[in-house]
Every structure is written in C-alpha cells, then in structure tokens.
C-alpha cells in the first residue's frame, strides 16, 4: 500500500511498460468519444453538409423546441421506455439467475459446455440473428408450429406484423441472444468468492439454496448494483441493430425507438442539427439518471459506482 504520492509515482515509473499498454485505449477513447463531442454545437445551428460548420447560422434552442412539440418524438419515447422497462424488470435478473444456477453445476465439463453454448449467440450479428428470428416468427415458422402443437392457438399468427407483439419480441430475442454473454461478469464475480465461506456454511447446516442466497448473492451484490445503475442510465437507449432488423411498416408505431427516430431524422431525412439536438438532450437525461440511480443505490444498499 502506497502512503505518499512520491511512492506512487516511483511505482508507476517502475511499471512503465505495463502502464503504457493503456495508452492505445486512451487514444481510441479520445479520438472516437471526445473529439466528436465538438460537433454537438450543430444542435444550436441550421447545419448544412454543403458548407463549413462554422458558416451555419446560429438558431439557439430552435431544434430543441421542434422535437419537444413533435408527436412522433413522444411516440418514440413511449416505445423506448416500454421496451427498456421490460428488459430492465424482466431481463436484468435472468443473467443473474443463470450464473447462480450454472455455479451449482458440479460437472466442470458440463458447466463449460453450457456456458460456451449460451454465449455463442452473442457473436452472431443481428443481421443474421434477426433474420433467423423473423423466420421463426413468420407464417409456418417454428413458433407458430410449436404454439399450435401445444394447443395455445388454433391458427398461424404473423407475430412480427402485429404491433402489440413487438415489445415482447424484442425482449425474447434479446434475452436469447445476450443472456449467456451478460452472465459472464457474474460468473467471474462468483469465481472470486472464498470457498471457505461455503465450507463454513455447510458445517453450520446451511443447504444449497441458503448458501446461494446468503453467500453467493450477497458476495456479488456490488456487481449487481453497478450493472443495475448502468442499466437504469441507459433506459433511453435501445439496441438499434435489433430494432432496425425487426421493424417493418406494419409494426412501426410500436417499433420506432428513440435511436431509430434519431437515425430517421438525421440520416434518412437529412435533418442533422435536429437529430443532434435530440441526441444531446438524451445524453443529458442519461447523465441525470446515472447520478440519480447511483445516489439511490448508495443510500439503499451502500453500493455505488462513485
């Protein structure tokens, strides 16, 4: 443990080869995350791609006023909050349960096989996975065939053409694709738990469920809290690739999320300043949600990011 700033600097210099490995990551973040923030100024301009940015006229909060009075914007907010809330309430605990159950498997070979199979879908691009999902959900698809075989429906349903199913389609496809990958961080946290805690609890007569709840869950609680805070801060975001692949003209009124709205306004309609204003406002709200969730978690559980 270093007690003075001088000792910290000496240790840093001794490890310069190791510390220098972070430089490419810092450069990448600076170039692709911070430099583009300079272009946020076009949210306050009537920007035209045909002339230099600084020659565009300054219009103040005009674009912010425009999107606040746009019914389509509020529809996208409703859709985004609907899909994100379902994923947060129902989807967030699933990787935790999966990691806990996986940890209880005694066969190391079987555990590794299940874990590998579960996170493989993460590496399939949404252009491919979305196509597979649309095939499953279509007329004559495996979902219709299964539901009819179980007697849950008496005719085939075009699930992706009915807007009322869209939010649930995004939830189930995202869960199927990302559960295994999302569980990795919980599995890593569980791996760091002292085995002696389980041995002591077993000697005291605790069964497997009691050891899971009182040792495993309590030990990974800080990890759960941090990931939950980040999930809350991203509630106005959505998986753009997923939405883009699953949307169509028939389900658009329930499918157009805020990300898709920004894409349609910015790239499709060419309203670059307008879409930048929407993105700017969303980022400010996300920061507010992050601070609120962090403070709430600190007060309720004692766990927080900062």
PLY file of the C-alpha trace (Angstrom):
ply
format ascii 1.0
element vertex 306
property float x
property float y
property float z
element edge 305
property int vertex1
property int vertex2
end_header
0.00 0.00 0.00
1.42 3.36 -1.03
1.39 6.10 1.62
2.75 9.05 -0.30
2.37 10.50 -3.77
6.12 10.11 -4.31
5.92 6.36 -3.67
3.00 6.09 -6.08
4.97 7.88 -8.80
8.01 5.66 -8.23
5.82 2.54 -8.51
4.26 3.94 -11.69
7.68 4.53 -13.25
8.86 1.04 -12.32
5.84 -0.39 -14.15
6.04 1.91 -17.18
5.95 -0.97 -19.66
2.74 -2.31 -18.13
1.17 1.13 -17.68
1.94 2.11 -21.28
-0.40 -0.63 -22.52
-3.36 1.59 -21.61
-2.23 4.35 -24.00
-3.91 2.88 -27.16
-7.20 2.63 -25.25
-6.94 6.23 -24.07
-6.17 7.43 -27.60
-9.09 5.44 -29.04
-11.48 6.88 -26.44
-10.21 10.43 -27.01
-10.49 10.24 -30.81
-13.82 8.45 -31.08
-15.62 9.58 -27.90
-14.38 13.05 -27.01
-13.36 14.66 -30.30
-16.83 14.08 -31.88
-18.37 15.99 -28.97
-17.12 19.19 -30.62
-19.79 18.66 -33.29
-22.56 18.91 -30.70
-22.51 22.63 -31.50
-24.54 21.92 -34.65
-27.54 21.25 -32.36
-27.71 25.03 -32.00
-27.23 25.76 -35.72
-29.01 25.22 -39.01
-26.21 22.98 -40.21
-25.84 22.16 -43.88
-23.46 19.48 -45.08
-22.80 21.57 -48.21
-20.89 24.29 -46.34
-18.39 24.58 -43.44
-19.84 24.06 -39.97
-18.92 27.49 -38.60
-20.68 29.21 -41.51
-24.04 27.73 -40.50
-26.43 30.23 -38.87
-26.91 30.06 -35.10
-30.56 29.32 -34.15
-30.31 28.74 -30.39
-32.83 26.27 -28.97
-34.99 26.11 -32.11
-34.35 22.40 -32.76
-34.97 21.52 -29.11
-38.35 23.26 -29.29
-39.14 21.45 -32.54
-38.64 17.92 -31.23
-40.46 18.64 -27.95
-43.57 19.55 -29.97
-43.23 16.57 -32.34
-45.77 13.80 -31.64
-43.52 11.28 -33.35
-40.76 12.09 -30.85
-43.02 11.36 -27.88
-44.16 8.14 -29.54
-40.53 7.07 -29.82
-40.01 7.94 -26.14
-43.01 5.78 -25.21
-41.72 2.86 -27.27
-38.19 3.18 -25.90
-39.36 3.31 -22.29
-41.72 0.38 -22.88
-39.07 -1.88 -24.37
-36.36 -0.78 -21.91
-38.62 -1.24 -18.87
-39.50 -4.79 -19.91
-35.83 -5.60 -20.41
-34.86 -3.95 -17.12
-37.58 -5.52 -14.94
-37.74 -8.97 -16.54
-34.48 -9.24 -18.45
-31.95 -7.87 -15.95
-32.37 -10.70 -13.36
-32.15 -13.51 -15.94
-28.32 -13.49 -16.35
-28.00 -13.40 -12.55
-30.22 -16.48 -12.14
-28.39 -18.19 -14.98
-24.98 -17.52 -13.38
-26.21 -18.73 -9.99
-27.62 -21.96 -11.42
-24.53 -22.51 -13.55
-22.39 -22.15 -10.44
-24.31 -25.01 -8.81
-23.40 -27.49 -11.55
-20.83 -29.90 -10.19
-19.59 -31.33 -13.51
-16.90 -28.93 -14.76
-17.13 -30.26 -18.33
-20.90 -29.87 -18.47
-20.68 -26.39 -16.93
-18.16 -25.25 -19.55
-20.25 -26.73 -22.35
-23.42 -24.95 -21.20
-21.58 -21.67 -20.73
-19.98 -21.85 -24.17
-23.27 -22.67 -25.91
-25.07 -19.89 -24.02
-22.78 -17.06 -25.06
-22.21 -18.13 -28.68
-25.33 -16.28 -29.96
-23.73 -13.01 -28.79
-21.18 -13.33 -31.60
-23.87 -13.70 -34.29
-24.59 -10.32 -35.90
-28.14 -9.02 -35.63
-28.37 -9.04 -39.42
-28.16 -12.82 -39.22
-29.82 -13.43 -35.86
-32.66 -11.06 -36.75
-33.26 -12.95 -39.99
-33.40 -16.22 -38.08
-35.85 -14.71 -35.57
-38.09 -13.40 -38.37
-38.09 -16.86 -39.92
-39.10 -18.43 -36.59
-41.88 -15.86 -36.09
-43.23 -15.99 -39.62
-46.12 -17.96 -41.08
-45.16 -21.62 -40.92
-42.29 -20.77 -38.56
-41.23 -22.86 -35.60
-43.03 -20.61 -33.07
-46.38 -20.99 -34.83
-45.90 -24.71 -35.22
-44.99 -25.11 -31.54
-47.89 -22.99 -30.29
-50.37 -24.91 -32.43
-48.96 -28.26 -31.34
-49.41 -27.25 -27.69
-52.96 -26.09 -28.36
-52.21 -22.49 -27.41
-53.54 -21.16 -30.71
-55.72 -22.56 -33.45
-54.28 -20.65 -36.40
-50.99 -19.22 -37.55
-50.19 -15.68 -36.44
-47.85 -13.23 -38.17
-46.27 -12.15 -34.91
-43.90 -9.55 -36.36
-46.70 -7.90 -38.34
-48.85 -7.25 -35.28
-47.60 -4.18 -33.35
-48.86 -5.48 -29.99
-46.27 -8.28 -30.03
-43.24 -6.16 -30.95
-42.04 -5.17 -27.47
-42.16 -8.79 -26.33
-40.38 -9.96 -29.47
-37.51 -7.58 -28.72
-37.37 -8.84 -25.13
-37.31 -12.55 -26.00
-34.84 -12.23 -28.88
-32.50 -10.04 -26.81
-32.71 -12.48 -23.89
-31.97 -15.44 -26.13
-29.01 -13.72 -27.72
-27.38 -11.95 -24.77
-28.12 -13.92 -21.58
-25.00 -16.09 -21.73
-22.73 -13.16 -22.53
-24.26 -10.95 -19.80
-23.80 -13.73 -17.26
-20.01 -13.83 -17.75
-19.35 -10.90 -15.43
-21.46 -12.50 -12.69
-19.70 -15.82 -13.17
-16.36 -14.01 -12.83
-17.56 -12.33 -9.62
-18.73 -15.67 -8.22
-15.35 -17.23 -9.02
-13.72 -14.73 -6.66
-15.74 -15.82 -3.62
-13.71 -17.53 -0.89
-14.59 -21.29 -0.93
-14.08 -21.32 2.83
-17.33 -19.39 3.25
-19.27 -22.24 1.65
-17.47 -24.85 3.74
-18.21 -22.97 6.96
-21.88 -22.52 5.99
-22.17 -26.22 5.13
-20.74 -27.16 8.53
-23.36 -24.91 10.13
-26.11 -26.87 8.34
-26.95 -24.46 5.51
-28.42 -26.17 2.44
-27.53 -25.25 -1.16
-30.28 -22.67 -1.53
-29.30 -20.99 1.73
-25.62 -20.91 0.71
-26.62 -19.46 -2.65
-28.68 -16.68 -1.11
-26.58 -15.78 1.94
-23.12 -16.20 0.40
-23.20 -16.09 -3.40
-25.84 -13.40 -3.88
-24.52 -11.22 -1.04
-20.95 -11.50 -2.35
-21.86 -10.37 -5.86
-24.27 -7.66 -4.69
-21.84 -4.80 -5.53
-21.51 -6.14 -9.08
-25.28 -6.37 -9.42
-25.69 -2.82 -8.10
-23.16 -1.33 -10.53
-24.66 -3.08 -13.56
-28.17 -2.09 -12.47
-27.12 1.55 -12.19
-25.66 1.43 -15.70
-28.83 -0.26 -16.98
-31.01 2.48 -15.49
-28.84 5.21 -17.03
-29.27 3.57 -20.43
-33.05 3.24 -20.26
-33.48 5.81 -23.05
-31.22 3.79 -25.30
-32.17 0.73 -27.30
-30.48 -1.93 -29.35
-30.57 -0.10 -32.67
-29.44 -3.07 -34.75
-32.12 -5.29 -33.23
-34.90 -2.74 -33.79
-33.70 -1.99 -37.31
-33.80 -5.66 -38.27
-37.19 -6.48 -36.72
-39.15 -3.36 -37.70
-41.46 -3.12 -40.72
-44.18 -0.78 -41.93
-46.89 -2.69 -40.08
-45.30 -2.60 -36.62
-43.58 0.80 -36.91
-45.90 2.60 -34.48
-44.61 0.31 -31.69
-41.13 -0.25 -33.12
-39.74 3.24 -33.64
-37.43 3.75 -30.68
-35.54 6.93 -29.87
-32.41 5.61 -31.60
-34.39 4.80 -34.72
-36.07 8.22 -34.57
-32.64 9.91 -34.44
-31.45 7.76 -37.35
-34.53 8.53 -39.46
-34.31 12.26 -38.78
-30.57 12.56 -39.17
-29.52 10.20 -41.96
-32.77 9.46 -43.78
-34.33 12.94 -43.69
-31.04 14.86 -43.60
-32.02 16.93 -40.52
-28.58 16.72 -38.92
-29.00 19.61 -36.47
-32.40 18.33 -35.34
-31.15 14.78 -34.69
-28.07 16.12 -32.89
-30.33 18.16 -30.60
-32.35 15.04 -29.75
-29.17 13.07 -29.07
-27.76 15.90 -26.95
-30.92 16.06 -24.84
-30.97 12.29 -24.42
-27.36 12.30 -23.20
-28.15 14.93 -20.57
-31.14 12.91 -19.32
-28.99 9.74 -19.25
-26.40 11.54 -17.11
-29.15 12.63 -14.74
-30.49 9.08 -14.50
-26.97 7.79 -13.81
-26.46 10.24 -10.94
-29.94 9.56 -9.53
-29.57 5.76 -9.71
-26.08 5.94 -8.22
-27.23 8.09 -5.28
-30.31 5.92 -4.67
-28.24 2.73 -4.69
-25.71 4.28 -2.29
-28.45 5.19 0.18
-30.38 1.92 -0.05
-27.60 -0.66 -0.32
-24.33 1.17 0.25
-23.09 0.06 -3.19
-22.43 2.60 -5.94
-20.13 3.45 -8.84
-18.75 6.59 -7.18
0 1
1 2
2 3
3 4
4 5
5 6
6 7
7 8
8 9
9 10
10 11
11 12
12 13
13 14
14 15
15 16
16 17
17 18
18 19
19 20
20 21
21 22
22 23
23 24
24 25
25 26
26 27
27 28
28 29
29 30
30 31
31 32
32 33
33 34
34 35
35 36
36 37
37 38
38 39
39 40
40 41
41 42
42 43
43 44
44 45
45 46
46 47
47 48
48 49
49 50
50 51
51 52
52 53
53 54
54 55
55 56
56 57
57 58
58 59
59 60
60 61
61 62
62 63
63 64
64 65
65 66
66 67
67 68
68 69
69 70
70 71
71 72
72 73
73 74
74 75
75 76
76 77
77 78
78 79
79 80
80 81
81 82
82 83
83 84
84 85
85 86
86 87
87 88
88 89
89 90
90 91
91 92
92 93
93 94
94 95
95 96
96 97
97 98
98 99
99 100
100 101
101 102
102 103
103 104
104 105
105 106
106 107
107 108
108 109
109 110
110 111
111 112
112 113
113 114
114 115
115 116
116 117
117 118
118 119
119 120
120 121
121 122
122 123
123 124
124 125
125 126
126 127
127 128
128 129
129 130
130 131
131 132
132 133
133 134
134 135
135 136
136 137
137 138
138 139
139 140
140 141
141 142
142 143
143 144
144 145
145 146
146 147
147 148
148 149
149 150
150 151
151 152
152 153
153 154
154 155
155 156
156 157
157 158
158 159
159 160
160 161
161 162
162 163
163 164
164 165
165 166
166 167
167 168
168 169
169 170
170 171
171 172
172 173
173 174
174 175
175 176
176 177
177 178
178 179
179 180
180 181
181 182
182 183
183 184
184 185
185 186
186 187
187 188
188 189
189 190
190 191
191 192
192 193
193 194
194 195
195 196
196 197
197 198
198 199
199 200
200 201
201 202
202 203
203 204
204 205
205 206
206 207
207 208
208 209
209 210
210 211
211 212
212 213
213 214
214 215
215 216
216 217
217 218
218 219
219 220
220 221
221 222
222 223
223 224
224 225
225 226
226 227
227 228
228 229
229 230
230 231
231 232
232 233
233 234
234 235
235 236
236 237
237 238
238 239
239 240
240 241
241 242
242 243
243 244
244 245
245 246
246 247
247 248
248 249
249 250
250 251
251 252
252 253
253 254
254 255
255 256
256 257
257 258
258 259
259 260
260 261
261 262
262 263
263 264
264 265
265 266
266 267
267 268
268 269
269 270
270 271
271 272
272 273
273 274
274 275
275 276
276 277
277 278
278 279
279 280
280 281
281 282
282 283
283 284
284 285
285 286
286 287
287 288
288 289
289 290
290 291
291 292
292 293
293 294
294 295
295 296
296 297
297 298
298 299
299 300
300 301
301 302
302 303
303 304
304 305
